[in-house]
Each structure stands twice: as structure tokens, then as C-alpha cells.
Amino acid sequence: MPSYDSARERFRLGTDHLKVLGHLYDGEEVPDELTPARDGLRAAGLLSDDDAVLPELATLTRVLADTVLLVQIEVTGAEGVTLHGALIGQDACYTFETWPGQDESEYVPTDLGTLVWSLARAVGLRDRGTKPPEAPIVTTTVGVMDAGFAALGQMDASSVEEAADRLRAALVDAGGPEDPELTVFTHLLLQLNANWRMTVAWQNRSGSGTDISGLAVLDCGPLGYWLRERPTEPIMPGAVTPDSELRLIYVEAKDLWELITNLIPGADELRVAP
């Protein structure tokens, strides 16, 4: 059910609610399949009976219709995949976060000056005081990592030691790296808390199209953060095969903060109205 928290000017909206707003912004009739979503917006007081948008929601609707910069974050964890990110328009910025298992996202107005902080919070970035391992760079293939994930999914080991031995054997069978990288990689997969991809897309100032930048990170809990340098983000469909190189590099939280900052283009790169 969509809702509005006036104290914090935040909204809970699902994909169908956004589609309804898009049709209304373009002056179109709401399709029959979106009638339940439109009725939900009306029941929440976000639309009038004649489909006039609540003034507070009008700003978000405008940003959705004319997004200058979009940040999408795909987080994969034990509860599945959640989507988060940010929308920047000509005169407003919103961040959005989704709770695992929920269809709706929470949209909150955000100052541009705190955007990186908001994005870092969305991925749970924090300094855990970890130290670089013996092998701070692991190089193997995507197929080896997939074999490791498959082994973990089938595992019923009775102890951490047994799990590590079985996973190590699976990685070796798949053509995994030599020690010390093999040992490090084994424990990275065992300790993997989540992996996330952050993609930033913006309409470039020249008007010639859309520019894209991105990064991917493995959050390995007590073993820290690992930047997936290869395959390089953003990944185009069909560009990665099991034989593609996988290169993971240990990074500290402060360095990851800087990488996120560098993903965001400067104002001189954006299509901003005069």
C-alpha cells in the first residue's frame, strides 16, 4: 500500500504506482491493469478523485519524468536481491531503498551534498578495521567463482573447517588459482555477506546520448571489501562467459568511499537546464 510520511517528506511507492504517475504526467489515461495501483494512490491521499497529484508528490513525479542522473544499486544477499539508488532531476534529488521481500521502495528527498553518504549507507559501507590478507589480489575466472557458489549451495558441512575443505576442493576442480590466492578466495566466498553493483547513468551535456559508469564489490564481512576490477562494470549483456577473467582487489572503506564519489559526474558533464 502506498503511503506518505509528511514529517520526513518520504513516500512508499511500488513499480506500478510509478507507472501510474508517468501516465498522468504525460496526460494519458491510466491503463486498466494499473487501476488497482491508481486506486491505492487515491486511498493513500496521494491522488484526488480526478487524479490530481498531491503537491508534495508532484516534485518526485517531475524528477521521475525528467531524470538527469540515475544511480541504481543491486544488492544480492541471503534474503535475495534488493534495489536501491538515487534520482536527480533539474531541481531535486531523491534516494530510494527497498526492503527485502517488499514490492515498494521508500523515496526520500536528499541534498546533493549528502548523496555519496546516502549511497554508502545503502550498501552498508563502514570501516570494520580489517587488514589486507596475504594475497590482496585474487585472479581467476568467472566460471571458478560460479563453481564455488554452486558448491556452497549444495553444502551440508557440519563445521567451518569441513566447509572450507569442500569449497577449496571444488575451486581446485574448477581450475582455481594456486595458494595463497586459493586459500584467500576460499574464505572470501565462505564469509561473503553480500555483493553489490552500483551503476550511474546520466544524460551528457552534449546531448549525444547517455554515459554510464559503475563498480562492483564483494562485502566479505570480517575479511573486508573486495572490488571486482574484472569483469569491468558496467557489464553489457552477453559480455561475460565462464572463461572471463575475475580479478578481485582488497580495498579499504575509505578507498571505496572515494570510488563511489568518483562515479558521480560533475555538473559540467550533465545536461542541466540553464
PAFI-300598 format. One record per residue (C-alpha): x, y, z. Coordinates in nm, 2 decimals, always signed. Example, Ala and Ser with C-alpha at 12.3 -4.5 7.8 and 13.67 -1.06 7.14 Angstrom:
{c1 +1.23&c2 -0.45&c3 +0.78}
{c1 +1.37&c2 -0.11&c3 +0.71}
% end
This chain:
{c1 +0.00&c2 +0.00&c3 +0.00}
{c1 +0.15&c2 +0.34&c3 -0.10}
{c1 +0.19&c2 +0.59&c3 +0.18}
{c1 +0.33&c2 +0.93&c3 +0.27}
{c1 +0.52&c2 +1.04&c3 +0.58}
{c1 +0.47&c2 +1.42&c3 +0.59}
{c1 +0.72&c2 +1.46&c3 +0.88}
{c1 +1.01&c2 +1.34&c3 +0.66}
{c1 +0.85&c2 +1.40&c3 +0.32}
{c1 +0.91&c2 +1.04&c3 +0.22}
{c1 +0.69&c2 +0.81&c3 +0.01}
{c1 +0.65&c2 +0.44&c3 -0.02}
{c1 +0.57&c2 +0.35&c3 -0.38}
{c1 +0.58&c2 +0.04&c3 -0.59}
{c1 +0.67&c2 +0.00&c3 -0.96}
{c1 +0.30&c2 +0.01&c3 -1.07}
{c1 +0.25&c2 +0.34&c3 -0.87}
{c1 +0.54&c2 +0.49&c3 -1.06}
{c1 +0.38&c2 +0.38&c3 -1.39}
{c1 +0.06&c2 +0.55&c3 -1.29}
{c1 +0.24&c2 +0.87&c3 -1.22}
{c1 +0.42&c2 +0.85&c3 -1.55}
{c1 +0.09&c2 +0.82&c3 -1.74}
{c1 -0.07&c2 +1.10&c3 -1.55}
{c1 +0.24&c2 +1.33&c3 -1.61}
{c1 +0.22&c2 +1.26&c3 -1.98}
{c1 -0.16&c2 +1.34&c3 -1.98}
{c1 -0.25&c2 +0.98&c3 -2.07}
{c1 -0.53&c2 +0.76&c3 -1.95}
{c1 -0.43&c2 +0.51&c3 -1.68}
{c1 -0.45&c2 +0.15&c3 -1.83}
{c1 -0.69&c2 -0.10&c3 -1.68}
{c1 -0.41&c2 -0.31&c3 -1.55}
{c1 -0.29&c2 -0.02&c3 -1.34}
{c1 -0.63&c2 +0.06&c3 -1.19}
{c1 -0.55&c2 -0.11&c3 -0.86}
{c1 -0.23&c2 +0.09&c3 -0.83}
{c1 -0.42&c2 +0.42&c3 -0.91}
{c1 -0.69&c2 +0.33&c3 -0.65}
{c1 -0.42&c2 +0.27&c3 -0.39}
{c1 -0.27&c2 +0.61&c3 -0.46}
{c1 -0.62&c2 +0.76&c3 -0.42}
{c1 -0.68&c2 +0.57&c3 -0.09}
{c1 -0.35&c2 +0.70&c3 +0.04}
{c1 -0.45&c2 +1.06&c3 -0.04}
{c1 -0.17&c2 +1.09&c3 -0.29}
{c1 -0.42&c2 +1.14&c3 -0.58}
{c1 -0.75&c2 +1.32&c3 -0.58}
{c1 -1.06&c2 +1.15&c3 -0.73}
{c1 -0.99&c2 +1.33&c3 -1.06}
{c1 -0.62&c2 +1.21&c3 -1.05}
{c1 -0.46&c2 +1.54&c3 -0.94}
{c1 -0.13&c2 +1.46&c3 -0.78}
{c1 -0.06&c2 +1.57&c3 -0.42}
{c1 +0.17&c2 +1.88&c3 -0.44}
{c1 +0.44&c2 +1.71&c3 -0.24}
{c1 +0.44&c2 +1.41&c3 -0.48}
{c1 +0.44&c2 +1.64&c3 -0.78}
{c1 +0.81&c2 +1.71&c3 -0.73}
{c1 +0.90&c2 +1.34&c3 -0.73}
{c1 +0.68&c2 +1.29&c3 -1.03}
{c1 +0.87&c2 +1.56&c3 -1.22}
{c1 +1.21&c2 +1.41&c3 -1.13}
{c1 +1.09&c2 +1.07&c3 -1.24}
{c1 +0.98&c2 +1.21&c3 -1.58}
{c1 +1.30&c2 +1.41&c3 -1.64}
{c1 +1.58&c2 +1.23&c3 -1.46}
{c1 +1.92&c2 +1.40&c3 -1.53}
{c1 +2.12&c2 +1.13&c3 -1.34}
{c1 +2.02&c2 +0.79&c3 -1.22}
{c1 +2.20&c2 +0.57&c3 -0.97}
{c1 +2.10&c2 +0.21&c3 -0.95}
{c1 +2.23&c2 -0.03&c3 -0.68}
{c1 +2.17&c2 -0.40&c3 -0.70}
{c1 +2.25&c2 -0.58&c3 -0.37}
{c1 +2.25&c2 -0.96&c3 -0.36}
{c1 +2.24&c2 -1.11&c3 -0.01}
{c1 +2.10&c2 -1.40&c3 +0.19}
{c1 +1.74&c2 -1.26&c3 +0.15}
{c1 +1.77&c2 -1.22&c3 -0.23}
{c1 +1.82&c2 -0.91&c3 -0.45}
{c1 +1.72&c2 -0.56&c3 -0.34}
{c1 +1.73&c2 -0.25&c3 -0.55}
{c1 +1.83&c2 +0.10&c3 -0.42}
{c1 +1.96&c2 +0.42&c3 -0.57}
{c1 +1.90&c2 +0.78&c3 -0.64}
{c1 +1.72&c2 +1.01&c3 -0.89}
{c1 +1.84&c2 +1.36&c3 -0.97}
{c1 +1.63&c2 +1.60&c3 -1.17}
{c1 +1.67&c2 +1.96&c3 -1.27}
{c1 +1.58&c2 +2.09&c3 -0.93}
{c1 +1.55&c2 +1.80&c3 -0.68}
{c1 +1.72&c2 +1.48&c3 -0.57}
{c1 +1.57&c2 +1.16&c3 -0.42}
{c1 +1.72&c2 +0.85&c3 -0.29}
{c1 +1.53&c2 +0.52&c3 -0.27}
{c1 +1.57&c2 +0.20&c3 -0.08}
{c1 +1.38&c2 -0.13&c3 -0.09}
{c1 +1.33&c2 -0.38&c3 +0.20}
{c1 +1.39&c2 -0.75&c3 +0.11}
{c1 +1.07&c2 -0.92&c3 +0.01}
{c1 +0.88&c2 -0.59&c3 -0.03}
{c1 +0.74&c2 -0.46&c3 -0.36}
{c1 +0.75&c2 -0.09&c3 -0.26}
{c1 +1.05&c2 +0.14&c3 -0.22}
{c1 +1.10&c2 +0.44&c3 +0.01}
{c1 +1.17&c2 +0.76&c3 -0.17}
{c1 +1.33&c2 +1.04&c3 +0.03}
{c1 +1.43&c2 +1.39&c3 -0.08}
{c1 +1.81&c2 +1.43&c3 -0.04}
{c1 +2.05&c2 +1.72&c3 -0.07}
{c1 +2.31&c2 +1.67&c3 -0.34}
{c1 +2.58&c2 +1.73&c3 -0.08}
{c1 +2.49&c2 +1.42&c3 +0.11}
{c1 +2.43&c2 +1.20&c3 -0.19}
{c1 +2.75&c2 +0.99&c3 -0.15}
{c1 +2.67&c2 +0.94&c3 +0.22}
{c1 +2.33&c2 +0.81&c3 +0.12}
{c1 +2.47&c2 +0.58&c3 -0.14}
{c1 +2.73&c2 +0.45&c3 +0.10}
{c1 +2.46&c2 +0.38&c3 +0.36}
{c1 +2.25&c2 +0.20&c3 +0.11}
{c1 +2.53&c2 -0.06&c3 +0.06}
{c1 +2.62&c2 -0.07&c3 +0.43}
{c1 +2.96&c2 +0.08&c3 +0.39}
{c1 +3.15&c2 +0.11&c3 +0.71}
{c1 +3.51&c2 +0.08&c3 +0.84}
{c1 +3.54&c2 -0.26&c3 +1.01}
{c1 +3.91&c2 -0.23&c3 +1.09}
{c1 +4.00&c2 -0.51&c3 +0.85}
{c1 +4.36&c2 -0.57&c3 +0.74}
{c1 +4.49&c2 -0.67&c3 +0.39}
{c1 +4.53&c2 -1.05&c3 +0.37}
{c1 +4.84&c2 -1.24&c3 +0.24}
{c1 +4.71&c2 -1.22&c3 -0.11}
{c1 +4.53&c2 -0.88&c3 -0.15}
{c1 +4.46&c2 -0.96&c3 -0.52}
{c1 +4.28&c2 -1.27&c3 -0.64}
{c1 +4.28&c2 -1.36&c3 -1.01}
{c1 +4.08&c2 -1.65&c3 -1.15}
{c1 +3.78&c2 -1.69&c3 -1.38}
{c1 +3.41&c2 -1.62&c3 -1.35}
{c1 +3.35&c2 -2.00&c3 -1.40}
{c1 +3.56&c2 -2.08&c3 -1.09}
{c1 +3.36&c2 -1.84&c3 -0.88}
{c1 +3.03&c2 -1.99&c3 -1.01}
{c1 +3.16&c2 -2.33&c3 -0.92}
{c1 +3.23&c2 -2.21&c3 -0.57}
{c1 +2.88&c2 -2.07&c3 -0.54}
{c1 +2.73&c2 -2.39&c3 -0.67}
{c1 +2.93&c2 -2.59&c3 -0.41}
{c1 +2.82&c2 -2.36&c3 -0.13}
{c1 +2.45&c2 -2.41&c3 -0.24}
{c1 +2.48&c2 -2.78&c3 -0.21}
{c1 +2.68&c2 -2.79&c3 +0.11}
{c1 +2.57&c2 -2.96&c3 +0.43}
{c1 +2.90&c2 -2.95&c3 +0.61}
{c1 +2.90&c2 -2.99&c3 +0.99}
{c1 +3.18&c2 -2.74&c3 +1.06}
{c1 +3.35&c2 -2.44&c3 +0.92}
{c1 +3.67&c2 -2.64&c3 +0.86}
{c1 +3.48&c2 -2.91&c3 +0.67}
{c1 +3.30&c2 -2.64&c3 +0.46}
{c1 +3.64&c2 -2.48&c3 +0.38}
{c1 +3.79&c2 -2.81&c3 +0.27}
{c1 +3.49&c2 -2.89&c3 +0.05}
{c1 +3.48&c2 -2.55&c3 -0.11}
{c1 +3.86&c2 -2.55&c3 -0.17}
{c1 +3.83&c2 -2.89&c3 -0.34}
{c1 +3.55&c2 -2.75&c3 -0.56}
{c1 +3.76&c2 -2.45&c3 -0.66}
{c1 +4.06&c2 -2.67&c3 -0.74}
{c1 +3.85&c2 -2.90&c3 -0.96}
{c1 +3.72&c2 -2.59&c3 -1.15}
{c1 +4.07&c2 -2.47&c3 -1.22}
{c1 +4.10&c2 -2.22&c3 -0.93}
{c1 +4.42&c2 -2.03&c3 -0.85}
{c1 +4.72&c2 -2.15&c3 -0.66}
{c1 +4.79&c2 -2.06&c3 -0.30}
{c1 +4.80&c2 -1.82&c3 -0.13}
{c1 +4.52&c2 -1.69&c3 -0.36}
{c1 +4.33&c2 -2.01&c3 -0.34}
{c1 +4.31&c2 -2.00&c3 +0.04}
{c1 +4.21&c2 -1.63&c3 +0.04}
{c1 +3.94&c2 -1.69&c3 -0.23}
{c1 +3.80&c2 -1.99&c3 -0.04}
{c1 +3.75&c2 -1.78&c3 +0.28}
{c1 +3.62&c2 -1.48&c3 +0.08}
{c1 +3.33&c2 -1.70&c3 -0.05}
{c1 +3.27&c2 -1.85&c3 +0.29}
{c1 +3.25&c2 -1.51&c3 +0.45}
{c1 +3.06&c2 -1.34&c3 +0.17}
{c1 +2.79&c2 -1.12&c3 +0.33}
{c1 +2.66&c2 -0.96&c3 +0.01}
{c1 +2.77&c2 -0.84&c3 -0.33}
{c1 +2.66&c2 -0.52&c3 -0.49}
{c1 +2.68&c2 -0.34&c3 -0.82}
{c1 +2.64&c2 +0.04&c3 -0.84}
{c1 +2.57&c2 +0.19&c3 -1.18}
{c1 +2.54&c2 +0.56&c3 -1.26}
{c1 +2.38&c2 +0.68&c3 -1.59}
{c1 +2.34&c2 +1.04&c3 -1.70}
{c1 +2.23&c2 +1.24&c3 -2.00}
{c1 +2.56&c2 +1.40&c3 -2.11}
{c1 +2.58&c2 +1.78&c3 -2.17}
{c1 +2.64&c2 +1.74&c3 -2.54}
{c1 +2.31&c2 +1.57&c3 -2.59}
{c1 +2.47&c2 +1.29&c3 -2.78}
{c1 +2.34&c2 +1.01&c3 -2.55}
{c1 +2.38&c2 +0.85&c3 -2.21}
{c1 +2.71&c2 +0.80&c3 -2.03}
{c1 +2.75&c2 +0.51&c3 -1.78}
{c1 +2.99&c2 +0.43&c3 -1.51}
{c1 +2.98&c2 +0.16&c3 -1.25}
{c1 +3.16&c2 -0.06&c3 -0.99}
{c1 +3.10&c2 -0.40&c3 -0.83}
{c1 +3.20&c2 -0.50&c3 -0.48}
{c1 +3.20&c2 -0.81&c3 -0.26}
{c1 +3.13&c2 -0.74&c3 +0.10}
{c1 +3.31&c2 -1.03&c3 +0.28}
{c1 +3.23&c2 -0.93&c3 +0.64}
{c1 +3.54&c2 -0.97&c3 +0.86}
{c1 +3.75&c2 -1.01&c3 +0.55}
{c1 +3.66&c2 -0.67&c3 +0.43}
{c1 +3.56&c2 -0.53&c3 +0.09}
{c1 +3.68&c2 -0.66&c3 -0.24}
{c1 +3.65&c2 -0.45&c3 -0.56}
{c1 +3.57&c2 -0.66&c3 -0.87}
{c1 +3.81&c2 -0.50&c3 -1.11}
{c1 +3.73&c2 -0.75&c3 -1.38}
{c1 +3.49&c2 -0.81&c3 -1.54}
{c1 +3.47&c2 -0.43&c3 -1.55}
{c1 +3.14&c2 -0.26&c3 -1.48}
{c1 +2.91&c2 -0.18&c3 -1.65}
{c1 +2.87&c2 -0.52&c3 -1.80}
{c1 +2.68&c2 -0.54&c3 -2.12}
{c1 +2.45&c2 -0.84&c3 -2.19}
{c1 +2.64&c2 -1.14&c3 -2.32}
{c1 +2.98&c2 -0.99&c3 -2.25}
{c1 +3.08&c2 -1.23&c3 -1.97}
{c1 +3.14&c2 -1.60&c3 -2.01}
{c1 +3.27&c2 -1.87&c3 -1.76}
{c1 +3.62&c2 -1.81&c3 -1.91}
{c1 +3.61&c2 -1.44&c3 -1.84}
{c1 +3.88&c2 -1.31&c3 -1.61}
{c1 +3.78&c2 -1.25&c3 -1.25}
{c1 +4.00&c2 -1.01&c3 -1.06}
{c1 +3.93&c2 -0.91&c3 -0.70}
{c1 +4.12&c2 -0.64&c3 -0.51}
{c1 +4.11&c2 -0.58&c3 -0.14}
{c1 +4.00&c2 -0.22&c3 -0.07}
{c1 +3.96&c2 -0.02&c3 +0.25}
{c1 +3.63&c2 +0.15&c3 +0.33}
{c1 +3.78&c2 +0.50&c3 +0.27}
{c1 +3.91&c2 +0.40&c3 -0.07}
{c1 +3.56&c2 +0.26&c3 -0.16}
{c1 +3.40&c2 +0.59&c3 -0.05}
{c1 +3.63&c2 +0.77&c3 -0.29}
{c1 +3.54&c2 +0.53&c3 -0.57}
{c1 +3.17&c2 +0.59&c3 -0.52}
{c1 +3.24&c2 +0.97&c3 -0.52}
{c1 +3.43&c2 +0.94&c3 -0.85}
{c1 +3.13&c2 +0.76&c3 -1.01}
{c1 +2.92&c2 +1.08&c3 -0.98}
{c1 +2.98&c2 +1.31&c3 -1.27}
{c1 +3.05&c2 +1.68&c3 -1.22}
{c1 +2.79&c2 +1.95&c3 -1.30}
{c1 +2.98&c2 +2.03&c3 -1.62}
{c1 +2.91&c2 +1.68&c3 -1.75}
{c1 +2.54&c2 +1.68&c3 -1.70}
{c1 +2.25&c2 +1.81&c3 -1.92}
{c1 +2.13&c2 +2.08&c3 -1.68}
{c1 +1.87&c2 +2.34&c3 -1.79}
{c1 +2.01&c2 +2.70&c3 -1.79}
% end
